[in-house]
Amino acid sequence: MTTTVDRTTDIRAFEVRIPQEQIDDLRRRIAATRLPSAELVADRSQGVQRRTAQELARYWRDEYDWRRCEARLNALPQFTTEIDGVDIHFVHVRSPHEGALPLIMTHGWPGSVIELLGAVGPLTDPTAYGGTPADAFHLVLPSLPGYGFSGEPTELGWDSGRIARAWAELMRRLGYTRYVAQGGDVGADVTDAMGRQAPEGLLAIHVNLLAGALGVVDRLPAESAQERAAHAALAAFTTDGFGYFFEQSTRPQTIGYSLVDSPIGLAAWLLDHDTDSYLKMSRAFVDGEPVGGLTRDAVLDNITLYWLTGTGASAARWYWEFGRARAAATPGEAPPAVAVPVGFTTFPGELWAAPRSWVETVYPDPAYFHEVDRGGHFAAWEEPELFATEARAAFRPVRT
């Protein structure tokens, strides 16, 4: 990884250049993997299935080409800049269309900027994807602190609120005086914080995960069939699907030793996020039948990025910060209201597919709400054109 270094607050050009010996070492480690015995059930209830791990390891060792991903990243304008003591990596693609609206979009865990790359074309050049020049965005895709090519925080306190302030500074530093923000997963929590902080220039936000539902479960309606299904999904996540969340919010350093030492251990941990995404990714490896953008190569691009940057542990620490921030909050005290218009899209395969009544509980009077017919937790990755269509629709009212 190389960067042209200048002064602290300068924006510096960045290129990815991974030494070949690191790639060779990765292949050796994959070849030396010791797999556990096969699960004793016919589903994923005991975790990542051995057949999935075997096929992933085989493809990663024998066929996968990191240089293809490296070239894809380097074909985009990439930069770093130091904010609040941390080097922040970001992709910055300006639209060819005059009057494009600046958009800062934040990825989540276990993702990275790679999960957002398929949406770059539809968002920045909509005329090539069925849109109009009036739908265009200038796109800023930062890597969260401790993720990918961003630096690791060396002090406590990098929760979503602090990241939100850093993103506002990034947009100010880029010269954007009017902009919008979007996020899913961790990115949804960061984007939510931006909406509540309402920095100067932020016009609106759009999210595709109702992260705030975790704090108001007892207030979420449960009358309709859709609402009861959402409650069941949320309950399933917070019981049977909560393992990674609990471990990373309490002991990120402990799991971190495995995440930076074992490629297949890292891969299994990143795959075992939610049932919908896992089944789609497993299908790509076992059956060779990808769903949307979740191809074998795309999934391994993301996993390999975590491996080569050694950020499995530092990325997990966000959950520790999240847990401490929630514990420190005053019981019963509502967070500040979101002071900008909010857009929300419900994708059916999300952790919990939030009905409108739930969205209105967290965001009273949303400016935009839509339920789509396909896509899951990694919406921009799996269905980039549909995702872009939703972002265009959500932000269209604030363009004038």
N, C-alpha and C positions, 0 to 999 in steps of 0.2 A: 504494500500500500504506500503510495507516494503522495506528497502534498507540497505545493509551493507555499512556503511559510513566509508571512509578512508580519504586520503588527497584530496585537492581541484581538482587537475588534474587527479586523479586516475579514473580508470574505475571500477564501482561498480556493483556487481550483484543485480538484481532487480526481485521482484516477486509481482504479483497483489494479494492483499488480501483485498477485500471490506467487511467491517463489515455488518452483517446481518441487523442491524437496518437501514442502508442506503437503502437496497433493500426493506425492509418493508415500509419505508417512501415513496419510489417511488411508490409502489403499492397503498398506501393510497392516494397519490396525484392524481394518474391516476383515481382512483375511484371517486374522488371529482371534476373531470373536468367539467367545464361548456362549452358546445359546442355552437358555433354560429348557427343561423338558416341555413337551406340549401341554397346553392347558387341558383341564379335565371337563370342559364344557364345550358345547357346539357353537357358542356365541362369543361375544367379546366381554362378557361379564367378569372374567378374570384378568382382563387387560389385553394388550396387543397380542394378537394370535401368532403363534410360531411360524405358520406358513407365510404370513405377511412379512414378518421380520426376515425370514430366509430369502424371500424373493427380493425384498428391498436391498438386503446386503449383497446379493448376487449382482443385481443391476448396478448398484452404486460402485461396486468393486470393478466390474468388468466392462460396463458400457457407458456409464455416466461421464459427461465431459464438462467440467467446471469452466473451462476456457470459453465455452459458448455463453454461459451466464455472465462471465466477466466481460466479454465483448458487448453483450446487451446492455450491461450497466454503463460501460464506458462510452457507448453510443449516445448516452444522455448526458446533459450538463450536470456535473456533480461538484459539490463544494463542501467546505467545512468552515465553521466560524466558532469562536469561543464565546459562550454565553454563561455567565455566572460560574466561571471556573471549569466548564466542561466543553470540550470540542464537540460541536453538533454537526453531524454529516447530514446533507440533504441533497435531493434531486430537485432541480429548478428548471422547468420547461416552460418557456414563454410561448403563448399561442401565436400563430401567424396572423390571427384576426385582430384588427384594431378594436379597441374598446373591450377586450376580454376582461372578465372579472377574476381577480386574484383569489385563489383557493388554497388553503393549507389543509392537508389531509394527513391524518395520523393513523398508523397501523396499530396492531395489537400484539398480544402473545397468544400462541407461539408463532407469530408471523414476523414480518419485517417489511421494508420498503418493497421487497420482491412481490409480496401479495398484491401490491397496488399497481404494478407496472403495466398490466393489461388494460388498465383504464386510462393510461396516459394519452393514447391516441384519441379515443372517443371524447375525452374531456378537453384536450387542447386544440384538436382539429375536428370539430363536430361535423363539418360538411362532408368529410370522408366516411362518416358513419350514420348518415341519415338525418343529421341535425342541420342547424343554420348557423351562420357566423355569430348571431346574437346569443347563441348558447355557449360560446367559447370561454375557457378559463385559462389564466396563467396558473400553472400548477407548482406548488411547493410540497415536497414529500420529505419531511425530516425523519431520521432514525431516532427513536426514543433514546434518552441517555442510558448507556449500558447495553444497548442493542447494536448489532452490526458494526458499522464503521464509526458510530459515535463513540466518544470517550466514556469511560466508566466514572461515575461520581465517586469522589474520594471522601465524602462526608455525608452524614445523614440528612434527610429532609427533602429528597427529590421525589415527592409525591405528585399527584396529578395537578394540584394547584401551582406548584413551583414550575412544573413543565409547561403549564398553560401560560404562565408569565414569560417563560423563555420563548415560547412560540410567538407571543405578541412582540417581544423584542426582535425576534428574527424577521417578522414581517415589517416592522419599522425599519430595521437595518437594510432590508431589500427595497425600501422606498415605497411600500404599498400603504396608502392612507385609507383605502376602502377595500375590505376583503371579507371573505366568508371562511368558515371552518367546517370540517367533516371528520367523523371518526367512527370506528367500530371497535368492540372489545376494549382493551386498555385505551385505545384512541377515542372511544366514546366517552370514557370517564374524563379524559383530558379535554375533549371538546366541550363536554358539559361544564367543566370548570371554567373554560374560556367564556362560555355564555353567561355564567354567574358573575365572573369578574368584569365582563363587558369592557375590555380595553378599547381605547379610542381607535376607531376605524373598523371594528368588527361589526358587520351588518346583520349576520344571521348565522345559525349553526344547523347542521343536519347530522343525525346519528342513526345507526341501524342496529344498536343494541340498547335496550332499556336498562342500563346499569343501575339507575336509581331505584329499580324495583326491589333490589336486595334490602334496602333500608326501610321500605314501607309495605312489606308483605301483608301485614294485617289490614291495610287500607285498600288493597287491590280488589276490585269487584270480582265476585265469583258466582254470578247469577246465570249467565248464558252458558251454553255448551262451549263456546270458544273461550270464555273466561275460565271455566273449570279446567279445560284442557291446558291452558297456560299455567294455571296453578299446579297441575300435575307435572308439567314439564319442569317448572321451577323447583318443585319438591324433589323430583328425580335428580336434578342437577345438584342441589344442596345436600343430597344424601349419597346416592350411588355414584355421581359424577364429579364429586367435589375433591377428590384426592389430590390432584395437582395443585389446586387452589389452596387447600389447607397446608400442604407441605411447604409451598413457596411463601405463604404468608406467615409461617411460623419458623421454618428452618431452611431458608434458601441456600445457606452455605453448605448444609449437609448434602442436599441433593446435588449441589453444584460440583462436588468432587466427581461424581459420576458423569455429569453433563460435559465436563471439559476433558475427561479421560477416556471415555468409551464412545466411539461414533455410533454404534448400534444402540447403546444405552440412551444417548442423546436423541436419536431418531425415534425410538419407542416412546420416550417421554413427550416429545413434541407431537407425535401422532395421536397420543391418547388424551385428546382434549374434549371432544364431544362425540356422541354416537353418530350423528349425521355426517360430520366431516370425516371421522375415522373410516366409516364404511365406504365413503366415496374414494378416499385415498387408498385404502386397502384394495378396492376394486381395480384401481389403476395399476397396482403392482401385480396382484394375483391373476387378474383376468385380462389385463392390458386394455381395459375399457374405461378411459377417463371420463369424468363428468365435468363438462365445461372446461375451465382452465386448470383443473386439478389433475394435470398429467404427471407421470413419473418424474420427468425432468423438472417440472415446475416445483413439485414437492421437494425434490432433492436440492434444487437451487436454494431454497429457503433453509433446509437443514444444514447444507454445506456452508452457508453463510455463517450460521451460528458456530459451526465447528471451526472454520478457518479463523474466525475472529475471537474464539475462545470466550464467548459471551453468554454461555448457558447459565452461569451463576449470577452474573451481574444483571442479566435480564430478569431473572427470577426475583431479584431483590425489590422490584417495584411492588410486588404483592406484599412483601413485608412492610413497606412504607404505607401501602393502602390499608393494611390491617391496623397499623398503629394510628393512622389518621382517623379511622373509624372509631377506634377505642377511645381516642382523645376527645371525640365530639361530645357535646353536652346532651345527655339523654332527653329526647322529646323536643329538642331545639331544631327547627327547620333550617336548612341551608338557605343562603341568600337566593332570592328569586332569579330566574334567568331573565336578563334584561334585554334580550334581542329575540327576534322571531326564531322559532324552532321548527324544523322539519324532521319527520320521522318516517322511515320505510320499514315495514315488517316483512322479512323474508321467511318463508315457511319452515325452513330447516334450522332456524336460529335456536340457541339454547332454550329460550322460551319465546315463542312467537307472540309478541305483545299485541293484544287487541287495542282498539282505539281508547276504550275506557281506561286501560292501564296507562297508556301514554298521557292521557289527560290528567291522571292522578299525579304523575311526576311533572308534566309540563302542561299546566292549565292553558286551554285555548291555543293548541299548536297551530302554526301558520300553514303547515302542510302535513298530511298523513295519507299514506297509501299502503295497501297490502298487495304484494306481487305474488305470482303463482309459482315461482321457482327460486332456488338459491338458498344458501344457508349461512353459517357463521362467517365464512370467508367470502362475503358477497362480491366484493370487487375482484377477487381472484377467480372465483367460480363463474360469475356471470358479469364480466366487465362492461359489456354494452348495456345490459339492463341496469346495472348499477349507475352508469353514467347518465342514462335516461332519467333515473330518479334524482340524481344530484342536479341535473338541469332544471327539472320541474320544481324541486324544492327551493332553489335559489332564484328562479325567474322573477318573482315579484320584487326582489330588492335590487335588481339591476338598474332600474331607472333612477 
